[in-house]
Amino acid sequence: MGKNFLPVDTREALDTLIDNSKSHPVVVFKHSTACGISAAAYREMEKYEGDVSLVVVQTARDVSRELATITGIRHESPQVIILRNGKAVWNASHYQIKAGAVAQATESAE
């Protein structure tokens, strides 16, 4: 796991992320360890300089589903969702995931 990847594998950790989004944007990356496209997205997210909350869908499927329910955004993998004030303010999936776009969206959500 990269130095800026923070694992999210419990409902409690997800609740903490949502609470944290009230003070600053939170970047969540839903990653599949069995998908080549997700591997490419992971490498792209390694370029992002901020913290990335990592949900590995194979081991945290319930967290992934709950995030979809909370945000109203259909589950995809790979997928990046930026949370602010408890709501999704930006998302991208598959080849749309680019470190620069995530940085710009995070800055806009400040």
Biopython code that builds the backbone (N, CA, C, O; Angstrom):
import numpy as np
from Bio.PDB.StructureBuilder import StructureBuilder

atoms = [
    (1, "MET", "N", (0.846, -1.174, 0.000)),
    (1, "MET", "CA", (0.000, 0.000, 0.000)),
    (1, "MET", "C", (0.892, 1.238, 0.000)),
    (1, "MET", "O", (1.903, 1.271, 0.701)),
    (2, "GLY", "N", (0.532, 2.245, -0.771)),
    (2, "GLY", "CA", (1.306, 3.471, -0.853)),
    (2, "GLY", "C", (1.275, 4.252, 0.447)),
    (2, "GLY", "O", (0.426, 4.009, 1.304)),
    (3, "LYS", "N", (2.191, 5.179, 0.591)),
    (3, "LYS", "CA", (2.311, 5.917, 1.848)),
    (3, "LYS", "C", (1.083, 6.760, 2.159)),
    (3, "LYS", "O", (0.812, 7.041, 3.327)),
    (4, "ASN", "N", (0.333, 7.171, 1.134)),
    (4, "ASN", "CA", (-0.826, 8.022, 1.385)),
    (4, "ASN", "C", (-2.145, 7.258, 1.304)),
    (4, "ASN", "O", (-3.211, 7.873, 1.283)),
    (5, "PHE", "N", (-2.090, 5.928, 1.258)),
    (5, "PHE", "CA", (-3.303, 5.115, 1.213)),
    (5, "PHE", "C", (-3.674, 4.685, 2.631)),
    (5, "PHE", "O", (-2.872, 4.080, 3.342)),
    (6, "LEU", "N", (-4.903, 5.009, 3.024)),
    (6, "LEU", "CA", (-5.389, 4.686, 4.358)),
    (6, "LEU", "C", (-6.514, 3.667, 4.218)),
    (6, "LEU", "O", (-7.539, 3.978, 3.613)),
    (7, "PRO", "N", (-6.353, 2.458, 4.759)),
    (7, "PRO", "CA", (-7.371, 1.422, 4.562)),
    (7, "PRO", "C", (-8.688, 1.751, 5.264)),
    (7, "PRO", "O", (-8.706, 2.241, 6.393)),
    (8, "VAL", "N", (-9.777, 1.471, 4.572)),
    (8, "VAL", "CA", (-11.124, 1.623, 5.130)),
    (8, "VAL", "C", (-11.805, 0.279, 4.941)),
    (8, "VAL", "O", (-12.188, -0.086, 3.829)),
    (9, "ASP", "N", (-11.954, -0.457, 6.041)),
    (9, "ASP", "CA", (-12.502, -1.803, 5.913)),
    (9, "ASP", "C", (-13.597, -2.124, 6.928)),
    (9, "ASP", "O", (-14.011, -3.276, 7.058)),
    (10, "THR", "N", (-14.063, -1.102, 7.644)),
    (10, "THR", "CA", (-15.166, -1.300, 8.589)),
    (10, "THR", "C", (-16.172, -0.163, 8.452)),
    (10, "THR", "O", (-15.850, 0.908, 7.938)),
    (11, "ARG", "N", (-17.366, -0.405, 8.907)),
    (11, "ARG", "CA", (-18.404, 0.636, 8.900)),
    (11, "ARG", "C", (-17.978, 1.810, 9.790)),
    (11, "ARG", "O", (-18.256, 2.967, 9.474)),
    (12, "GLU", "N", (-17.308, 1.507, 10.893)),
    (12, "GLU", "CA", (-16.842, 2.558, 11.796)),
    (12, "GLU", "C", (-15.837, 3.467, 11.089)),
    (12, "GLU", "O", (-15.880, 4.687, 11.250)),
    (13, "ALA", "N", (-14.943, 2.883, 10.316)),
    (13, "ALA", "CA", (-13.971, 3.680, 9.563)),
    (13, "ALA", "C", (-14.679, 4.550, 8.529)),
    (13, "ALA", "O", (-14.289, 5.697, 8.312)),
    (14, "LEU", "N", (-15.715, 4.013, 7.891)),
    (14, "LEU", "CA", (-16.491, 4.796, 6.928)),
    (14, "LEU", "C", (-17.198, 5.947, 7.629)),
    (14, "LEU", "O", (-17.221, 7.064, 7.112)),
    (15, "ASP", "N", (-17.775, 5.691, 8.795)),
    (15, "ASP", "CA", (-18.430, 6.753, 9.563)),
    (15, "ASP", "C", (-17.440, 7.857, 9.918)),
    (15, "ASP", "O", (-17.784, 9.038, 9.876)),
    (16, "THR", "N", (-16.211, 7.477, 10.266)),
    (16, "THR", "CA", (-15.172, 8.460, 10.576)),
    (16, "THR", "C", (-14.855, 9.314, 9.353)),
    (16, "THR", "O", (-14.688, 10.528, 9.470)),
    (17, "LEU", "N", (-14.770, 8.684, 8.175)),
    (17, "LEU", "CA", (-14.525, 9.441, 6.938)),
    (17, "LEU", "C", (-15.619, 10.476, 6.711)),
    (17, "LEU", "O", (-15.341, 11.629, 6.383)),
    (18, "ILE", "N", (-16.844, 10.057, 6.888)),
    (18, "ILE", "CA", (-17.970, 10.964, 6.670)),
    (18, "ILE", "C", (-17.895, 12.125, 7.651)),
    (18, "ILE", "O", (-18.123, 13.273, 7.269)),
    (19, "ASP", "N", (-17.577, 11.840, 8.912)),
    (19, "ASP", "CA", (-17.403, 12.913, 9.897)),
    (19, "ASP", "C", (-16.249, 13.829, 9.505)),
    (19, "ASP", "O", (-16.368, 15.050, 9.602)),
    (20, "ASN", "N", (-15.131, 13.248, 9.063)),
    (20, "ASN", "CA", (-13.974, 14.053, 8.657)),
    (20, "ASN", "C", (-14.299, 14.961, 7.480)),
    (20, "ASN", "O", (-13.723, 16.041, 7.350)),
    (21, "SER", "N", (-15.220, 14.527, 6.622)),
    (21, "SER", "CA", (-15.555, 15.333, 5.442)),
    (21, "SER", "C", (-16.256, 16.634, 5.816)),
    (21, "SER", "O", (-16.434, 17.505, 4.965)),
    (22, "LYS", "N", (-16.653, 16.775, 7.068)),
    (22, "LYS", "CA", (-17.281, 18.024, 7.514)),
    (22, "LYS", "C", (-16.250, 19.128, 7.696)),
    (22, "LYS", "O", (-16.598, 20.309, 7.707)),
    (23, "SER", "N", (-14.968, 18.748, 7.841)),
    (23, "SER", "CA", (-13.921, 19.756, 8.005)),
    (23, "SER", "C", (-13.017, 19.892, 6.784)),
    (23, "SER", "O", (-12.333, 20.904, 6.631)),
    (24, "HIS", "N", (-13.008, 18.882, 5.914)),
    (24, "HIS", "CA", (-12.173, 18.934, 4.710)),
    (24, "HIS", "C", (-12.634, 17.860, 3.725)),
    (24, "HIS", "O", (-13.278, 16.888, 4.121)),
    (25, "PRO", "N", (-12.305, 18.033, 2.443)),
    (25, "PRO", "CA", (-12.668, 17.003, 1.465)),
    (25, "PRO", "C", (-11.946, 15.687, 1.764)),
    (25, "PRO", "O", (-10.788, 15.684, 2.180)),
    (26, "VAL", "N", (-12.641, 14.582, 1.549)),
    (26, "VAL", "CA", (-12.089, 13.246, 1.767)),
    (26, "VAL", "C", (-12.145, 12.490, 0.440)),
    (26, "VAL", "O", (-13.201, 12.388, -0.182)),
    (27, "VAL", "N", (-11.007, 11.968, 0.021)),
    (27, "VAL", "CA", (-10.910, 11.203, -1.221)),
    (27, "VAL", "C", (-11.014, 9.716, -0.889)),
    (27, "VAL", "O", (-10.232, 9.188, -0.099)),
    (28, "VAL", "N", (-11.995, 9.048, -1.507)),
    (28, "VAL", "CA", (-12.189, 7.610, -1.314)),
    (28, "VAL", "C", (-11.939, 6.918, -2.652)),
    (28, "VAL", "O", (-12.515, 7.292, -3.674)),
    (29, "PHE", "N", (-11.079, 5.909, -2.631)),
    (29, "PHE", "CA", (-10.768, 5.135, -3.834)),
    (29, "PHE", "C", (-11.228, 3.706, -3.615)),
    (29, "PHE", "O", (-10.716, 3.010, -2.739)),
    (30, "LYS", "N", (-12.198, 3.267, -4.415)),
    (30, "LYS", "CA", (-12.680, 1.885, -4.378)),
    (30, "LYS", "C", (-11.887, 1.095, -5.414)),
    (30, "LYS", "O", (-11.940, 1.380, -6.611)),
    (31, "HIS", "N", (-11.153, 0.100, -4.929)),
    (31, "HIS", "CA", (-10.173, -0.620, -5.740)),
    (31, "HIS", "C", (-10.459, -2.115, -5.743)),
    (31, "HIS", "O", (-10.779, -2.699, -4.707)),
    (32, "SER", "N", (-10.342, -2.724, -6.910)),
    (32, "SER", "CA", (-10.449, -4.177, -7.041)),
    (32, "SER", "C", (-9.064, -4.750, -7.318)),
    (32, "SER", "O", (-8.404, -4.362, -8.282)),
    (33, "THR", "N", (-8.635, -5.663, -6.477)),
    (33, "THR", "CA", (-7.317, -6.278, -6.660)),
    (33, "THR", "C", (-7.300, -7.284, -7.800)),
    (33, "THR", "O", (-6.241, -7.806, -8.146)),
    (34, "ALA", "N", (-8.460, -7.563, -8.390)),
    (34, "ALA", "CA", (-8.556, -8.557, -9.469)),
    (34, "ALA", "C", (-8.782, -7.929, -10.840)),
    (34, "ALA", "O", (-9.116, -8.629, -11.795)),
    (35, "CYS", "N", (-8.601, -6.618, -10.941)),
    (35, "CYS", "CA", (-8.957, -5.912, -12.176)),
    (35, "CYS", "C", (-7.765, -5.115, -12.702)),
    (35, "CYS", "O", (-7.171, -4.319, -11.974)),
    (36, "GLY", "N", (-7.424, -5.331, -13.957)),
    (36, "GLY", "CA", (-6.326, -4.598, -14.575)),
    (36, "GLY", "C", (-6.579, -3.105, -14.667)),
    (36, "GLY", "O", (-5.661, -2.309, -14.476)),
    (37, "ILE", "N", (-7.808, -2.717, -14.956)),
    (37, "ILE", "CA", (-8.140, -1.291, -15.020)),
    (37, "ILE", "C", (-7.970, -0.669, -13.638)),
    (37, "ILE", "O", (-7.480, 0.454, -13.514)),
    (38, "SER", "N", (-8.373, -1.394, -12.609)),
    (38, "SER", "CA", (-8.218, -0.893, -11.249)),
    (38, "SER", "C", (-6.743, -0.770, -10.876)),
    (38, "SER", "O", (-6.367, 0.154, -10.154)),
    (39, "ALA", "N", (-5.911, -1.678, -11.351)),
    (39, "ALA", "CA", (-4.467, -1.587, -11.101)),
    (39, "ALA", "C", (-3.899, -0.315, -11.723)),
    (39, "ALA", "O", (-3.059, 0.354, -11.121)),
    (40, "ALA", "N", (-4.357, 0.016, -12.924)),
    (40, "ALA", "CA", (-3.914, 1.254, -13.579)),
    (40, "ALA", "C", (-4.398, 2.472, -12.793)),
    (40, "ALA", "O", (-3.658, 3.443, -12.634)),
    (41, "ALA", "N", (-5.629, 2.423, -12.305)),
    (41, "ALA", "CA", (-6.169, 3.527, -11.507)),
    (41, "ALA", "C", (-5.394, 3.659, -10.194)),
    (41, "ALA", "O", (-5.160, 4.773, -9.725)),
    (42, "TYR", "N", (-4.998, 2.544, -9.604)),
    (42, "TYR", "CA", (-4.197, 2.560, -8.376)),
    (42, "TYR", "C", (-2.878, 3.290, -8.627)),
    (42, "TYR", "O", (-2.471, 4.141, -7.837)),
    (43, "ARG", "N", (-2.221, 2.951, -9.724)),
    (43, "ARG", "CA", (-0.958, 3.631, -10.063)),
    (43, "ARG", "C", (-1.193, 5.126, -10.262)),
    (43, "ARG", "O", (-0.356, 5.943, -9.878)),
    (44, "GLU", "N", (-2.312, 5.480, -10.851)),
    (44, "GLU", "CA", (-2.650, 6.895, -11.035)),
    (44, "GLU", "C", (-2.854, 7.567, -9.675)),
    (44, "GLU", "O", (-2.382, 8.684, -9.460)),
    (45, "MET", "N", (-3.548, 6.898, -8.765)),
    (45, "MET", "CA", (-3.807, 7.482, -7.444)),
    (45, "MET", "C", (-2.536, 7.572, -6.598)),
    (45, "MET", "O", (-2.465, 8.387, -5.678)),
    (46, "GLU", "N", (-1.532, 6.743, -6.900)),
    (46, "GLU", "CA", (-0.248, 6.873, -6.211)),
    (46, "GLU", "C", (0.398, 8.221, -6.517)),
    (46, "GLU", "O", (1.209, 8.708, -5.729)),
    (47, "LYS", "N", (0.053, 8.825, -7.637)),
    (47, "LYS", "CA", (0.596, 10.130, -8.020)),
    (47, "LYS", "C", (-0.084, 11.270, -7.272)),
    (47, "LYS", "O", (0.470, 12.365, -7.170)),
    (48, "TYR", "N", (-1.282, 11.019, -6.748)),
    (48, "TYR", "CA", (-2.021, 12.044, -6.010)),
    (48, "TYR", "C", (-1.294, 12.307, -4.694)),
    (48, "TYR", "O", (-0.906, 11.365, -4.002)),
    (49, "GLU", "N", (-1.108, 13.566, -4.347)),
    (49, "GLU", "CA", (-0.264, 13.900, -3.203)),
    (49, "GLU", "C", (-0.976, 13.891, -1.864)),
    (49, "GLU", "O", (-0.318, 13.907, -0.824)),
    (50, "GLY", "N", (-2.290, 13.867, -1.858)),
    (50, "GLY", "CA", (-3.020, 13.872, -0.592)),
    (50, "GLY", "C", (-3.313, 12.473, -0.093)),
    (50, "GLY", "O", (-2.908, 11.481, -0.699)),
    (51, "ASP", "N", (-4.023, 12.410, 1.021)),
    (51, "ASP", "CA", (-4.437, 11.121, 1.570)),
    (51, "ASP", "C", (-5.550, 10.519, 0.727)),
    (51, "ASP", "O", (-6.417, 11.229, 0.217)),
    (52, "VAL", "N", (-5.512, 9.213, 0.591)),
    (52, "VAL", "CA", (-6.519, 8.465, -0.162)),
    (52, "VAL", "C", (-7.067, 7.376, 0.753)),
    (52, "VAL", "O", (-6.323, 6.512, 1.219)),
    (53, "SER", "N", (-8.356, 7.422, 1.002)),
    (53, "SER", "CA", (-9.010, 6.381, 1.794)),
    (53, "SER", "C", (-9.316, 5.229, 0.851)),
    (53, "SER", "O", (-10.085, 5.383, -0.098)),
    (54, "LEU", "N", (-8.715, 4.077, 1.115)),
    (54, "LEU", "CA", (-8.757, 2.947, 0.194)),
    (54, "LEU", "C", (-9.744, 1.884, 0.661)),
    (54, "LEU", "O", (-9.618, 1.337, 1.756)),
    (55, "VAL", "N", (-10.732, 1.603, -0.192)),
    (55, "VAL", "CA", (-11.681, 0.522, 0.049)),
    (55, "VAL", "C", (-11.366, -0.577, -0.964)),
    (55, "VAL", "O", (-11.611, -0.410, -2.158)),
    (56, "VAL", "N", (-10.827, -1.692, -0.493)),
    (56, "VAL", "CA", (-10.567, -2.842, -1.362)),
    (56, "VAL", "C", (-11.866, -3.639, -1.415)),
    (56, "VAL", "O", (-12.284, -4.230, -0.420)),
    (57, "VAL", "N", (-12.496, -3.650, -2.582)),
    (57, "VAL", "CA", (-13.851, -4.197, -2.668)),
    (57, "VAL", "C", (-13.928, -5.688, -2.335)),
    (57, "VAL", "O", (-14.967, -6.149, -1.862)),
    (58, "GLN", "N", (-12.878, -6.440, -2.564)),
    (58, "GLN", "CA", (-12.918, -7.872, -2.250)),
    (58, "GLN", "C", (-12.984, -8.131, -0.746)),
    (58, "GLN", "O", (-13.610, -9.098, -0.312)),
    (59, "THR", "N", (-12.347, -7.280, 0.043)),
    (59, "THR", "CA", (-12.284, -7.506, 1.488)),
    (59, "THR", "C", (-13.198, -6.585, 2.281)),
    (59, "THR", "O", (-13.384, -6.789, 3.480)),
    (60, "ALA", "N", (-13.767, -5.586, 1.639)),
    (60, "ALA", "CA", (-14.647, -4.630, 2.328)),
    (60, "ALA", "C", (-15.900, -4.369, 1.492)),
    (60, "ALA", "O", (-16.308, -3.223, 1.302)),
    (61, "ARG", "N", (-16.490, -5.433, 1.007)),
    (61, "ARG", "CA", (-17.667, -5.312, 0.143)),
    (61, "ARG", "C", (-18.814, -4.577, 0.842)),
    (61, "ARG", "O", (-19.510, -3.776, 0.218)),
    (62, "ASP", "N", (-19.011, -4.851, 2.143)),
    (62, "ASP", "CA", (-20.087, -4.182, 2.871)),
    (62, "ASP", "C", (-19.843, -2.679, 2.965)),
    (62, "ASP", "O", (-20.787, -1.893, 2.885)),
    (63, "VAL", "N", (-18.587, -2.275, 3.136)),
    (63, "VAL", "CA", (-18.241, -0.849, 3.175)),
    (63, "VAL", "C", (-18.508, -0.217, 1.811)),
    (63, "VAL", "O", (-19.054, 0.883, 1.729)),
    (64, "SER", "N", (-18.128, -0.906, 0.755)),
    (64, "SER", "CA", (-18.358, -0.411, -0.599)),
    (64, "SER", "C", (-19.850, -0.221, -0.867)),
    (64, "SER", "O", (-20.265, 0.798, -1.418)),
    (65, "ARG", "N", (-20.645, -1.204, -0.475)),
    (65, "ARG", "CA", (-22.101, -1.103, -0.671)),
    (65, "ARG", "C", (-22.695, 0.039, 0.146)),
    (65, "ARG", "O", (-23.550, 0.778, -0.342)),
    (66, "GLU", "N", (-22.243, 0.180, 1.382)),
    (66, "GLU", "CA", (-22.758, 1.245, 2.244)),
    (66, "GLU", "C", (-22.398, 2.613, 1.678)),
    (66, "GLU", "O", (-23.206, 3.540, 1.740)),
    (67, "LEU", "N", (-21.206, 2.747, 1.132)),
    (67, "LEU", "CA", (-20.802, 4.009, 0.512)),
    (67, "LEU", "C", (-21.716, 4.338, -0.667)),
    (67, "LEU", "O", (-22.099, 5.493, -0.850)),
    (68, "ALA", "N", (-22.064, 3.342, -1.457)),
    (68, "ALA", "CA", (-22.995, 3.552, -2.572)),
    (68, "ALA", "C", (-24.358, 3.992, -2.055)),
    (68, "ALA", "O", (-24.985, 4.876, -2.639)),
    (69, "THR", "N", (-24.817, 3.391, -0.978)),
    (69, "THR", "CA", (-26.111, 3.753, -0.398)),
    (69, "THR", "C", (-26.092, 5.184, 0.133)),
    (69, "THR", "O", (-27.013, 5.959, -0.122)),
    (70, "ILE", "N", (-25.047, 5.527, 0.867)),
    (70, "ILE", "CA", (-24.943, 6.858, 1.473)),
    (70, "ILE", "C", (-24.854, 7.949, 0.412)),
    (70, "ILE", "O", (-25.499, 8.990, 0.531)),
    (71, "THR", "N", (-24.059, 7.709, -0.620)),
    (71, "THR", "CA", (-23.817, 8.752, -1.629)),
    (71, "THR", "C", (-24.850, 8.765, -2.743)),
    (71, "THR", "O", (-25.031, 9.782, -3.413)),
    (72, "GLY", "N", (-25.529, 7.644, -2.946)),
    (72, "GLY", "CA", (-26.453, 7.545, -4.071)),
    (72, "GLY", "C", (-25.746, 7.327, -5.398)),
    (72, "GLY", "O", (-26.367, 7.418, -6.457)),
    (73, "ILE", "N", (-24.450, 7.039, -5.346)),
    (73, "ILE", "CA", (-23.662, 6.808, -6.560)),
    (73, "ILE", "C", (-23.530, 5.304, -6.765)),
    (73, "ILE", "O", (-23.072, 4.581, -5.881)),
    (74, "ARG", "N", (-23.934, 4.850, -7.931)),
    (74, "ARG", "CA", (-23.867, 3.428, -8.263)),
    (74, "ARG", "C", (-22.437, 2.913, -8.117)),
    (74, "ARG", "O", (-21.482, 3.566, -8.538)),
    (75, "HIS", "N", (-22.308, 1.743, -7.518)),
    (75, "HIS", "CA", (-20.990, 1.135, -7.327)),
    (75, "HIS", "C", (-20.317, 0.837, -8.664)),
    (75, "HIS", "O", (-20.921, 0.271, -9.576)),
    (76, "GLU", "N", (-19.061, 1.232, -8.752)),
    (76, "GLU", "CA", (-18.184, 0.831, -9.844)),
    (76, "GLU", "C", (-16.821, 0.566, -9.228)),
    (76, "GLU", "O", (-16.532, 1.001, -8.113)),
    (77, "SER", "N", (-16.008, -0.135, -9.951)),
    (77, "SER", "CA", (-14.664, -0.403, -9.476)),
    (77, "SER", "C", (-13.751, -0.540, -10.693)),
    (77, "SER", "O", (-13.954, -1.396, -11.554)),
    (78, "PRO", "N", (-12.748, 0.319, -10.737)),
    (78, "PRO", "CA", (-12.334, 1.300, -9.751)),
    (78, "PRO", "C", (-13.229, 2.541, -9.780)),
    (78, "PRO", "O", (-13.893, 2.841, -10.772)),
    (79, "GLN", "N", (-13.215, 3.241, -8.657)),
    (79, "GLN", "CA", (-14.038, 4.448, -8.537)),
    (79, "GLN", "C", (-13.416, 5.361, -7.486)),
    (79, "GLN", "O", (-12.925, 4.898, -6.456)),
    (80, "VAL", "N", (-13.445, 6.660, -7.759)),
    (80, "VAL", "CA", (-13.026, 7.662, -6.784)),
    (80, "VAL", "C", (-14.238, 8.527, -6.472)),
    (80, "VAL", "O", (-14.943, 8.986, -7.370)),
    (81, "ILE", "N", (-14.461, 8.738, -5.191)),
    (81, "ILE", "CA", (-15.542, 9.608, -4.729)),
    (81, "ILE", "C", (-14.924, 10.605, -3.763)),
    (81, "ILE", "O", (-14.181, 10.225, -2.858)),
    (82, "ILE", "N", (-15.231, 11.878, -3.955)),
    (82, "ILE", "CA", (-14.792, 12.900, -3.006)),
    (82, "ILE", "C", (-15.996, 13.289, -2.163)),
    (82, "ILE", "O", (-17.049, 13.663, -2.679)),
    (83, "LEU", "N", (-15.811, 13.189, -0.843)),
    (83, "LEU", "CA", (-16.855, 13.538, 0.113)),
    (83, "LEU", "C", (-16.561, 14.898, 0.723)),
    (83, "LEU", "O", (-15.415, 15.217, 1.039)),
    (84, "ARG", "N", (-17.607, 15.694, 0.884)),
    (84, "ARG", "CA", (-17.498, 16.984, 1.579)),
    (84, "ARG", "C", (-18.814, 17.202, 2.298)),
    (84, "ARG", "O", (-19.884, 17.095, 1.698)),
    (85, "ASN", "N", (-18.732, 17.507, 3.579)),
    (85, "ASN", "CA", (-19.925, 17.712, 4.407)),
    (85, "ASN", "C", (-20.873, 16.520, 4.351)),
    (85, "ASN", "O", (-22.093, 16.684, 4.330)),
    (86, "GLY", "N", (-20.298, 15.319, 4.328)),
    (86, "GLY", "CA", (-21.089, 14.106, 4.366)),
    (86, "GLY", "C", (-21.735, 13.702, 3.062)),
    (86, "GLY", "O", (-22.500, 12.739, 3.021)),
    (87, "LYS", "N", (-21.437, 14.427, 1.988)),
    (87, "LYS", "CA", (-22.049, 14.132, 0.687)),
    (87, "LYS", "C", (-20.978, 13.985, -0.390)),
    (87, "LYS", "O", (-19.882, 14.536, -0.278)),
    (88, "ALA", "N", (-21.316, 13.238, -1.425)),
    (88, "ALA", "CA", (-20.415, 13.123, -2.571)),
    (88, "ALA", "C", (-20.492, 14.403, -3.388)),
    (88, "ALA", "O", (-21.578, 14.849, -3.758)),
    (89, "VAL", "N", (-19.332, 14.994, -3.669)),
    (89, "VAL", "CA", (-19.299, 16.216, -4.473)),
    (89, "VAL", "C", (-18.631, 15.988, -5.829)),
    (89, "VAL", "O", (-18.679, 16.855, -6.702)),
    (90, "TRP", "N", (-18.009, 14.822, -6.005)),
    (90, "TRP", "CA", (-17.329, 14.513, -7.270)),
    (90, "TRP", "C", (-17.074, 13.019, -7.306)),
    (90, "TRP", "O", (-16.841, 12.393, -6.272)),
    (91, "ASN", "N", (-17.121, 12.446, -8.515)),
    (91, "ASN", "CA", (-16.759, 11.038, -8.647)),
    (91, "ASN", "C", (-16.275, 10.760, -10.059)),
    (91, "ASN", "O", (-16.607, 11.473, -11.006)),
    (92, "ALA", "N", (-15.494, 9.717, -10.172)),
    (92, "ALA", "CA", (-14.980, 9.257, -11.465)),
    (92, "ALA", "C", (-14.763, 7.756, -11.361)),
    (92, "ALA", "O", (-14.593, 7.209, -10.271)),
    (93, "SER", "N", (-14.773, 7.102, -12.514)),
    (93, "SER", "CA", (-14.520, 5.666, -12.510)),
    (93, "SER", "C", (-13.660, 5.286, -13.709)),
    (93, "SER", "O", (-13.531, 6.034, -14.678)),
    (94, "HIS", "N", (-13.087, 4.113, -13.606)),
    (94, "HIS", "CA", (-12.298, 3.498, -14.667)),
    (94, "HIS", "C", (-11.232, 4.453, -15.207)),
    (94, "HIS", "O", (-10.448, 5.000, -14.431)),
    (95, "TYR", "N", (-11.192, 4.656, -16.509)),
    (95, "TYR", "CA", (-10.119, 5.457, -17.110)),
    (95, "TYR", "C", (-10.277, 6.956, -16.887)),
    (95, "TYR", "O", (-9.404, 7.727, -17.285)),
    (96, "GLN", "N", (-11.367, 7.386, -16.263)),
    (96, "GLN", "CA", (-11.534, 8.805, -15.919)),
    (96, "GLN", "C", (-10.721, 9.171, -14.679)),
    (96, "GLN", "O", (-10.565, 10.352, -14.369)),
    (97, "ILE", "N", (-10.210, 8.180, -13.977)),
    (97, "ILE", "CA", (-9.467, 8.433, -12.741)),
    (97, "ILE", "C", (-8.061, 8.913, -13.096)),
    (97, "ILE", "O", (-7.234, 8.151, -13.596)),
    (98, "LYS", "N", (-7.812, 10.193, -12.825)),
    (98, "LYS", "CA", (-6.521, 10.828, -13.082)),
    (98, "LYS", "C", (-6.139, 11.645, -11.854)),
    (98, "LYS", "O", (-6.976, 12.353, -11.294)),
    (99, "ALA", "N", (-4.889, 11.551, -11.436)),
    (99, "ALA", "CA", (-4.435, 12.248, -10.235)),
    (99, "ALA", "C", (-4.693, 13.747, -10.322)),
    (99, "ALA", "O", (-5.126, 14.354, -9.343)),
    (100, "GLY", "N", (-4.435, 14.348, -11.472)),
    (100, "GLY", "CA", (-4.643, 15.785, -11.628)),
    (100, "GLY", "C", (-6.099, 16.185, -11.477)),
    (100, "GLY", "O", (-6.405, 17.212, -10.873)),
    (101, "ALA", "N", (-6.995, 15.379, -12.023)),
    (101, "ALA", "CA", (-8.431, 15.667, -11.906)),
    (101, "ALA", "C", (-8.888, 15.536, -10.459)),
    (101, "ALA", "O", (-9.704, 16.328, -9.990)),
    (102, "VAL", "N", (-8.363, 14.536, -9.748)),
    (102, "VAL", "CA", (-8.710, 14.359, -8.335)),
    (102, "VAL", "C", (-8.205, 15.556, -7.528)),
    (102, "VAL", "O", (-8.923, 16.075, -6.673)),
    (103, "ALA", "N", (-6.980, 15.995, -7.796)),
    (103, "ALA", "CA", (-6.418, 17.146, -7.088)),
    (103, "ALA", "C", (-7.251, 18.399, -7.340)),
    (103, "ALA", "O", (-7.544, 19.153, -6.412)),
    (104, "GLN", "N", (-7.626, 18.616, -8.585)),
    (104, "GLN", "CA", (-8.425, 19.791, -8.927)),
    (104, "GLN", "C", (-9.800, 19.731, -8.256)),
    (104, "GLN", "O", (-10.275, 20.736, -7.727)),
    (105, "ALA", "N", (-10.432, 18.574, -8.274)),
    (105, "ALA", "CA", (-11.748, 18.424, -7.654)),
    (105, "ALA", "C", (-11.665, 18.593, -6.137)),
    (105, "ALA", "O", (-12.561, 19.171, -5.522)),
    (106, "THR", "N", (-10.596, 18.092, -5.545)),
    (106, "THR", "CA", (-10.413, 18.237, -4.098)),
    (106, "THR", "C", (-10.237, 19.705, -3.736)),
    (106, "THR", "O", (-10.813, 20.187, -2.762)),
    (107, "GLU", "N", (-9.440, 20.406, -4.524)),
    (107, "GLU", "CA", (-9.225, 21.834, -4.286)),
    (107, "GLU", "C", (-10.530, 22.611, -4.425)),
    (107, "GLU", "O", (-10.803, 23.510, -3.629)),
    (108, "SER", "N", (-11.325, 22.276, -5.413)),
    (108, "SER", "CA", (-12.615, 22.946, -5.623)),
    (108, "SER", "C", (-13.581, 22.689, -4.473)),
    (108, "SER", "O", (-14.459, 23.509, -4.203)),
    (109, "ALA", "N", (-13.424, 21.554, -3.798)),
    (109, "ALA", "CA", (-14.333, 21.186, -2.711)),
    (109, "ALA", "C", (-13.944, 21.810, -1.372)),
    (109, "ALA", "O", (-14.677, 21.685, -0.391)),
    (110, "GLU", "N", (-12.792, 22.481, -1.328)),
    (110, "GLU", "CA", (-12.327, 23.081, -0.065)),
    (110, "GLU", "C", (-13.304, 24.033, 0.511)),
    (110, "GLU", "O", (-13.053, 24.613, 1.567)),
]
sb = StructureBuilder()
sb.init_structure("model")
sb.init_model(0)
sb.init_chain("A")
sb.init_seg("    ")
for serial, (resi, resn, name, xyz) in enumerate(atoms, 1):
    if name == "N":
        sb.init_residue(resn, " ", resi, " ")
    sb.init_atom(name, np.array(xyz, "f"), 0.0, 1.0, " ", f" {name:<3s}", serial, name[0])
structure = sb.get_structure()
